[in-house]
Amino acid sequence: MIYFQIIFYEDKNFQGRSYECNSDCVDLTSHLSRCYSCRVDSGYFMVYERSNYVGNQYFLRRGEYPDCTRGMGFSDFIRSCRLIPLHRGPFRMRIYESERFGGQMVELADDCDSITERYRMSDCQSCHVMDGHWLLYEQPHYRGRMMYLRPGEYQTFTDMGLGSVNFTSIRRITDTC
């Protein structure tokens, strides 16, 4: 059995009250008044700047995160988190240059450090994830703001609370992340 655990702390440097979590949490403020640091004991998690998995997000793997406002670029504290299950099968997704599956389409089965260079696409504005779990990055070479995608259709990314973001690199979430 695979076990996932993240521990959230109210204050920086793992101080104050704590809350242990091993699943999705839509609103951390129902457990803590705020969350400025966390420790991932095992597994992968996506943390969000706002409740309901909205706003800026950050991918966390096993390790310590003593100040979430500095290392993650959050303007405030963590408000929700989502467990990312391990995927042990094929990875497939279709990316589209325009919203609502418009424009040029490319099917991916592997990471892409720059869709602009590899596919001559300006950016990715919608996608359909058929298999696996993926991270989209705002800048080439897996840098900048990111967004977690699990299987499903994403007609527009603006509905996900990130505003107007152009994604230009894509990475699979594997057990070697």
N, C-alpha and C positions, 0 to 999 in steps of 0.2 A: 504494500500500500504506500502510495506517495503522499507525503505530508507537506503542506504549505503553511508558512506562518510569517506574519509581519506584526511588529509591535510598534504602536504609535505612542508618542509622548507629548504632553501638553507644551513643554518648553524645549528650548534648544539644548543640545548636548545630553539628551536622554534624561532630562530632569522633569519633575512634576508627575502628575498622575499618568498612568499608562493604560492602554487598551490592546489586548492581543486579538488578532483577527486571522482567520484561516479561510475566508470566503469573501465574496463581494460585500461592500458596505456602501450603500447609497448616500448616507449622511453620517459622517463621523462625529458631528456635533451632538448627536444623540447619545454618544458615549463619553466624549471629552469636550470641554469648552473651546478648545483650539488644538492644533497639532503642528508643532514646529520641528520635530525630529522623529526619525523612525529607524528601525533595525529590521532587516529581512533575514530571518533565520534559515528559510528554505523556500524555494519556488520563485516565481516571477509575478510581479504585480505592476499595475499601472495606477498611479495616483493622480488625482485631479484637483484643480484649484477651486472648483465649485461642486456643490452637491449634485447628485443625479448624473455623475460621470460627464460633466460639462466643463468647458474652459480649457486652459492650458493643462497639458498632461505630461507625465514623466515616467519612463520605464525604469523599474527597480529590480535588481537581481540581488542575490545574497550579498549582504554587506551592511555597513553603518552609514547613516545619513544624518549627521549631527545638526545641520542647519538647512532646512528645506527652502528657505527664502534665498539663500545664496547659491547653492549648487544646482538648484532646479530652475531658478529664474522666476519663481512664484512671487507675486507681489504681496501675498498674504499666506495663510497656512493651508495645509491639505484639508479638503472637505469630503472627499470620497475616494474609494479605491476599488479596483477590480482585479480579481485573481486571473492570471493567464494560464490556462491548462496546457500541459505538454501535448504536443501534436506529434505523432509518430507515423505519419503517412506522407502522401505527396502534397506538394504546395502548388496551388494554381490560383491566379487572379487575373482579371482583365482590367486594365486601366484605360481611361478615356481622357482625351485632351480637354473636353468640355463637360459642363454639367449635364445631368440627365442622359448619360451615356452617348454624348454627341462627339463629333470630331474623330480624329484618328484613334484607333483602338490597338492595343498591344496586349498579348497574353504572356504572363510571366510565370515561371516555375522556380526562379532563383532570385537572389539579391540583385539590385541594380543601383550602382553608386551615382549615376547621373542619367536620368531618362532623356535629358536634353542632348547629351553627347551620343548616347547609344541609339536612341530611337528618333532623334530629331523632333521630339515633342516639346512644346513650350513648358508644359507642366501637366500635372494630373488633377483634374477637377471632379471626377467621379470614378467609381470602380465597382466591380463585382468580385467578391472573394468567394471562390468555390471551395477551396481546401486550405487549411492551415490558418495560422495567426501571423499578422504582418504589422510592421511599423512603417509609417510614411513620415519622411523628414522634409522640412521646409527647404533645406539647402543640400547641395550635392555632398557626397561622401559622408552621409548619415550624420548631419549636423543641424542645429537649429531646433525650432519647435517640432514636436512629433505628434502623431496620432496613431492610436491602436485600432486595428481592424480585425474582427473575427468574421467567420463566414456570414455572408449576407450581401445585400445590394446597398450601395451608398450613392444615391443620385446627386447629392450636393453635400459638400463638407461644411458650408456655412451654417447649416442647421445644428451642427455639433458644438456650437458655442465658441468657435475659434475665430470667428470673423472671416475676413478675406485672407486666406492663406494659400499660397501656391506650393505644392509638394513636388520635389524634384529628385528624391532618392527613396528607395524602398528596400526594406530588409525583412527576411523571414525571422520569426521567433522560434529558435530551435533549442534543444537541450544543451547546446554548446554556446549559446548567446553570451 
